[in-house]
Amino acid sequence: DGFVILRNFEYQVYLTFPQYENCLGNTKGTTSVCFHRPCLIKAGHSQENFKCFMINQTDFLISRSDFTIQTLCRDQTSKRIDMSQSKEYSHISVPKHCQINSKYFLIKAVITLPVFSSDIIDVNKIYKIDQDNIIVGKGKEKHRKISIK
């Protein structure tokens, strides 16, 4: 397998082949519309070896987490989160009603129905990668299985 890289003057996006196949295009192959919530890598940072991959609408893998992110959720609460200093891949959970922004990437919010207060942005360590899922968590807390589609 591999990835399809979509690029414009502002952002770069990595999609798996199945994600790309779910996009709609015109017959000339010059325009594509995708109904995904991608991780938008800011122009210029792909050369710095930063990668961000969408697993599903709320779960993403980032290739490093040694920077600060700014969050903005539908209730208009804005928070600055200093992520743990890691140059290894990390999992980040972003509820649909929240947006995050950093010097490397942007994940936009999706308009949704009202949410529960338990939906929060979270960065997790990856403990195991299997064929169909990954296991993530924080320290000795309960680990969570996320399906890879």
Protein Blocks (a to p, Z undefined) as FASTA:
>chain_A
ZZdddddfkbccdddfklmmmpccdfkopaccddbdcddddehjlmnopacddfblmbcc
dfbdcbcdddddfkopacdddddddfbdcdddddfkbccddfkbccdddddddddfklcc
dddddfbdcfkbccddehjbccdddddZZ
